Amino acid sequence: MQHRYSFNKPTLPFAKAATMLSSGRSLSSSARYVILIIITFTACILSILGLFHIKANPESMYYVDSIDYLAAARNIREYKTVYAGSFDEAIDEFAYSSRPPLYPLFIAICYRVWADPLSIIIVQIAIFLTSSLFLYKVAAILGMSYKYRCVIMALYMLHPIQLILTQQIMADTLFQFCILYSTWAMLRFLSDRKAMWLFHLDVVLLIAVFIKPALIYFWIINFALHAWLIFKFRLTRLILILTLLIPVATSLWSVRNKHQTGYYEFSSIKRFNLMYYANLIHTRVSGSSHTESFFQYLSEKTRGTPSYSDKATIEQREALFVLKSHLPLAILLQIKGMIHFFLDPGRQVLFEYVYGDAGPGILFAFISGGYSGILALLRTYHWVWIAILILLMAINTIICVFFILSLFSKLSYETGHVFMLLIIGYIVSVTGIIGSARYRLPVYPLILCMLPVGYGVLKNIASEILSNTKRFISTSKRPIEEI
């Protein structure tokens, strides 16, 4: 008996969706592969050109967080510790737990092979190409026609933000690969019902958490999903133990951090993000012209604090107090951040990569001068940049519309799509106020996988509107014909 998620031949509901989404004659087998080869070849050429750009402009491969990752990697090699700072300077306890260990370890291994930052970028490009292969496999399992697979591969492999972030010393490329692999593992499980694939899924999610801490609480959702799979497919309850890998491992790492700093936390960067959110709200409410008014307040509040643990406790408490005290504003900013997550064209990423400095952003211009401030900022841009940003915004808007439409399809309630939607929704939510193109990158492939489903919904809506219009016209003409 063939399962719903089949590798050999798509079956219902995906085969039905593929038929519904297909239109016109299908491309020949050779033509299909030619298109995919052209897309892949173009992505490789653009990546190689990016390497030449980085060679000429080394600052292009660095972001603010890159300094921490490189410092942690150096300390792994020299001192066997993940300290994201310099031991030649005053010890900063925050740096002991700011970065999880796996991405610095990845950098250290690359440096061991070839002691040049380009080694990191070259390996990340290889991982990006591997992620492309898994995206193609995921799209195939979901029953998409070759035409839609080509569209998705082009949107993924040729998107400038994807290509640029792949060529920066940041954990996003590895994190994205883990999310794609876990999605593929879930679909493999749904295809052949082998618990081995759930083991793959949970181990890779654990690796993802130790690359970037964003998924640290996803285990709760994953636990509920595994419980549903056990009920639906009559699996052994021992599978639930797999979902506990993340809380157990992160707890042990938090104990390690407490031993180093005296404060129990998995990653201090999460606390910093919380303080950053509070700073945005505090600045907005107080009307202060100082963009770091809350951090200034915390600095005064914690001055003379005897221990790092006490300081961290105060920072956490004060940040939460600001968020709770201005909850309606926090929710409003959260919603705006989630919208920005989907629509952001990536101006900051583009400008930092090309010029090494993003300069003032549109949000800053709006806060300081309203819509006139935005217009004044845009006048300083070359028309080519304005055209590129408008094009990227248009593409992101279309993708967002199709993604929203996909939520109204019955296919979205199938387990494979549910898993993708849960990860997307989780990342959108935890990104919070600072949603942007950079934070969209890890789940960007999964968003693309929902596009054919949304397009199918749009076609059904258009077909129904056209049918109703024809029916209305025919009934409105009837009395005239009778006369």
PyMOL commands that set and color helices and strands:
alter all, ss='L'
color gray80, all
select helices_A, chain A and resi 14-21+29-56+58-61+64-79+93-96+102-113+117-141+146-157+160-166+172-192+196-209+213-215+218-233+237-243+245-261+268-286+293-301+308-325+327-343+347-355+362-378+383-406+410-413+415-434+437-449+451-482
alter helices_A, ss='H'
color red, helices_A
deselect
rebuild
show_as cartoon
